[in-house]
Amino acid sequence: MNSYIDPSSLFRRYHNNPILTRQKWPYPVNAVFNPGAVEINGETLLMVRVEDMRGYSHFTLARSRDGKTDWRIDEKPTLEANYQSNEEHYGVEDPRIVWLENLGVYAITYVSFSKTGPLVSLATTRDFITFKRYGALLPPEDKDASLFPKLIKGRFALIHRPIVRGEAHIWISFSPDLKYWGEHQMIIPSRTGSWDSTRVGLGPPPIETPEGWLIIYHGVRNTAAGNLYRVGLALLDLEDPRRVIRRSEEWVFGPRTSYEYIGDVPGVVFPTGAIVDKNTGEMRIYYGAADSVVALATANIKEVLEYLKSCPGQKES
């Protein structure tokens, strides 16, 4: 029998949180949160969602040598929405970043707020200076998307969160060319009565481990005080990520501190970026807190996987 692992002990808040705030920004903004994360040439790069004073969002880069301190922030927006287009008419939000080895590019999936609702868009880059936009991948309403960092049986795979019949579950889809998507399948549903009963959505991009694809996701429960965002875990099969191997019944991380409860949207922890140190096993999770600041939590990936092994397997529907 596996010894009990306290899920609340897996993720530890960085002692100098929050790591990025609007007060540190080089130009006037309302809030900075929900960053995509990637490591390049020994540096951590965060592509931060920045909300301006109109309520529209764009992306700005912040860089750090240790991923924790001394952030260098671009003096102006790195990737702005095309406000004249239908696709990005109301801004761009919540980027997730993966390196696509087969194409030799970084792929950035993000939410575009179109005139007809939120949808999943894609851009690629090699240098985070110039970007190639692919446009919308799937119709609205859809959010919380990321490509897998490698092909699955010769095809691209995408995790995303469409709204179907008013329900918000995590789905997977496949494509031969990043243009045509099919074989759509729900893989992680919200759970009635649980902490993730109202909706679920992907956090950082899928993380490849020897045990399977590690999925860190947010779950929402509607309370008398509003929506409460917490974090759960799941493990997908490496060869067939449509198959859920394990899923946590409990949340493993939730709002506790003042910066997670005081902000534009109280009671929110919203992870969107993760970097794993292959030498130490430290996993750094970058998350938006209260839709106002960027914060950091760390975990040992071996401990996270050990905990997931103690979680129940997904029941067949």
LUMSE-305584 format. One line per 10 residues: number of its first residue (from 0); for each residue x, y, z of C-alpha. Coordinates in steps of 0.2 Angstrom, whole numbers, plus 5000, padded with zeros to 4 digits. Example, Ala and Ser with C-alpha at 12.3 -4.5 7.8 and 13.67 -1.06 7.14 Angstrom:
residues 2
0) 5062,4978,5039 | 5068,4995,5036 .
END
This chain:
residues 317
0) 5000,5000,5000 | 5007,5017,4995 | 5010,5029,5010 | 4999,5044,5010 | 5006,5059,5002 | 4998,5076,5007 | 4994,5085,4991 | 4995,5102,4999 | 5014,5099,5002 | 5018,5096,4983 .
10) 5019,5114,4978 | 5028,5127,4987 | 5026,5146,4984 | 5042,5156,4981 | 5046,5167,4996 | 5047,5183,4986 | 5030,5181,4977 | 5023,5190,4967 | 5038,5190,4955 | 5030,5202,4942 .
20) 5018,5216,4945 | 5011,5231,4936 | 5022,5242,4947 | 5037,5234,4939 | 5031,5237,4921 | 5040,5249,4910 | 5024,5257,4903 | 5007,5260,4911 | 4996,5244,4913 | 4982,5237,4923 .
30) 4988,5220,4927 | 5001,5207,4922 | 4997,5188,4924 | 4995,5171,4915 | 5012,5169,4907 | 5019,5156,4895 | 5036,5150,4899 | 5051,5143,4890 | 5069,5141,4894 | 5081,5147,4880 .
40) 5100,5147,4881 | 5100,5145,4900 | 5088,5159,4902 | 5069,5159,4907 | 5058,5168,4896 | 5040,5173,4901 | 5028,5179,4888 | 5016,5188,4900 | 4998,5193,4897 | 4997,5211,4900 .
50) 4980,5220,4902 | 4980,5238,4897 | 4968,5252,4904 | 4955,5248,4891 | 4953,5230,4897 | 4962,5223,4881 | 4977,5211,4883 | 4993,5209,4873 | 5010,5200,4877 | 5026,5206,4883 .
60) 5042,5197,4887 | 5051,5196,4903 | 5068,5187,4905 | 5078,5180,4920 | 5094,5170,4922 | 5088,5160,4937 | 5069,5161,4933 | 5066,5169,4949 | 5074,5186,4951 | 5081,5201,4941 .
70) 5068,5201,4927 | 5072,5211,4912 | 5055,5217,4904 | 5053,5223,4886 | 5051,5241,4885 | 5035,5239,4874 | 5023,5225,4869 | 5031,5210,4861 | 5016,5204,4852 | 5000,5214,4850 .
80) 4983,5210,4844 | 4977,5214,4827 | 4963,5225,4833 | 4957,5228,4815 | 4954,5209,4813 | 4939,5199,4818 | 4950,5186,4826 | 4959,5197,4838 | 4947,5211,4839 | 4947,5212,4858 .
90) 4964,5207,4862 | 4975,5191,4865 | 4976,5181,4881 | 4985,5167,4891 | 4999,5160,4880 | 5006,5142,4881 | 5023,5139,4873 | 5031,5123,4867 | 5046,5119,4856 | 5042,5109,4840 .
100) 5057,5100,4836 | 5051,5093,4819 | 5047,5111,4813 | 5062,5120,4822 | 5050,5133,4830 | 5042,5138,4846 | 5023,5136,4845 | 5012,5149,4855 | 4994,5144,4857 | 4984,5158,4864 .
110) 4966,5164,4866 | 4960,5177,4854 | 4944,5187,4858 | 4935,5188,4842 | 4919,5197,4838 | 4910,5180,4840 | 4919,5175,4856 | 4935,5167,4862 | 4944,5155,4851 | 4961,5146,4850 .
120) 4974,5154,4839 | 4992,5149,4834 | 5008,5159,4831 | 5026,5152,4829 | 5043,5160,4831 | 5061,5156,4831 | 5068,5172,4840 | 5053,5180,4849 | 5055,5195,4839 | 5046,5190,4823 .
130) 5030,5179,4823 | 5021,5169,4810 | 5002,5169,4813 | 4992,5154,4808 | 4975,5161,4813 | 4961,5152,4822 | 4963,5133,4824 | 4945,5129,4830 | 4929,5139,4831 | 4923,5148,4846 .
140) 4920,5146,4861 | 4937,5138,4865 | 4951,5142,4877 | 4965,5134,4887 | 4975,5126,4873 | 4992,5119,4870 | 5000,5109,4857 | 5010,5093,4863 | 5029,5097,4861 | 5031,5081,4850 .
150) 5021,5072,4836 | 5009,5058,4842 | 5010,5044,4829 | 5015,5057,4816 | 5002,5070,4820 | 5001,5086,4830 | 4990,5084,4845 | 4981,5099,4854 | 4973,5100,4871 | 4959,5113,4872 .
160) 4943,5117,4881 | 4928,5120,4870 | 4911,5125,4877 | 4899,5111,4872 | 4880,5112,4877 | 4886,5125,4891 | 4898,5112,4898 | 4917,5115,4900 | 4928,5100,4899 | 4946,5096,4893 .
170) 4947,5089,4875 | 4960,5083,4863 | 4961,5084,4844 | 4973,5079,4831 | 4980,5087,4815 | 4992,5081,4801 | 4996,5099,4796 | 4991,5112,4810 | 4977,5117,4799 | 4964,5103,4798 .
180) 4959,5096,4815 | 4948,5081,4819 | 4946,5065,4830 | 4940,5077,4844 | 4938,5068,4861 | 4934,5073,4878 | 4947,5067,4890 | 4946,5076,4907 | 4928,5081,4912 | 4922,5092,4926 .
190) 4915,5083,4941 | 4899,5087,4948 | 4900,5091,4967 | 4919,5092,4967 | 4931,5106,4968 | 4932,5106,4949 | 4913,5105,4946 | 4910,5121,4936 | 4923,5119,4923 | 4941,5113,4920 .
200) 4955,5119,4908 | 4973,5115,4904 | 4987,5124,4914 | 5004,5123,4907 | 5008,5113,4891 | 5009,5094,4893 | 5025,5088,4901 | 5033,5072,4895 | 5039,5060,4909 | 5043,5042,4910 .
210) 5026,5039,4918 | 5016,5048,4905 | 5011,5065,4900 | 5009,5076,4916 | 4994,5087,4915 | 4992,5102,4927 | 4975,5109,4925 | 4964,5122,4934 | 4947,5118,4941 | 4933,5130,4945 .
220) 4919,5129,4958 | 4906,5142,4959 | 4904,5148,4977 | 4893,5161,4986 | 4908,5173,4984 | 4911,5169,4966 | 4922,5157,4956 | 4936,5148,4965 | 4951,5142,4955 | 4962,5128,4961 .
230) 4974,5116,4953 | 4973,5097,4949 | 4984,5084,4941 | 4982,5070,4928 | 4993,5058,4919 | 4990,5053,4901 | 4997,5038,4891 | 5013,5043,4881 | 5008,5033,4866 | 4989,5037,4866 .
240) 4986,5053,4876 | 4967,5051,4874 | 4969,5038,4888 | 4969,5045,4906 | 4980,5034,4917 | 4978,5044,4934 | 4969,5059,4940 | 4969,5068,4957 | 4953,5068,4966 | 4959,5082,4977 .
250) 4966,5099,4972 | 4985,5101,4975 | 4986,5120,4975 | 4974,5133,4978 | 4973,5152,4984 | 4979,5155,5001 | 4989,5171,5001 | 4984,5190,5000 | 4990,5192,4982 | 4980,5177,4977 .
260) 4964,5184,4985 | 4966,5202,4982 | 4965,5208,4964 | 4954,5210,4949 | 4947,5192,4951 | 4949,5186,4969 | 4952,5168,4973 | 4962,5163,4957 | 4978,5153,4954 | 4980,5150,4936 .
270) 4995,5141,4930 | 5000,5143,4912 | 5019,5140,4911 | 5031,5126,4918 | 5049,5123,4917 | 5058,5107,4923 | 5076,5106,4928 | 5082,5090,4922 | 5097,5089,4933 | 5088,5093,4950 .
280) 5070,5088,4946 | 5064,5105,4951 | 5048,5110,4942 | 5044,5129,4942 | 5026,5133,4939 | 5022,5151,4934 | 5004,5157,4937 | 4993,5171,4937 | 4986,5176,4954 | 4970,5185,4956 .
290) 4971,5190,4938 | 4983,5204,4943 | 5001,5198,4946 | 5013,5184,4941 | 5018,5172,4955 | 5029,5156,4956 | 5028,5139,4964 | 5040,5125,4964 | 5038,5106,4966 | 5049,5091,4964 .
300) 5043,5082,4948 | 5047,5064,4956 | 5036,5068,4971 | 5022,5074,4960 | 5023,5058,4949 | 5023,5048,4965 | 5008,5056,4972 | 4999,5053,4955 | 5003,5035,4956 | 4992,5034,4972 .
310) 4978,5043,4963 | 4964,5032,4956 | 4964,5027,4938 | 4951,5035,4926 | 4935,5025,4925 | 4929,5020,4908 | 4914,5029,4902 .
END
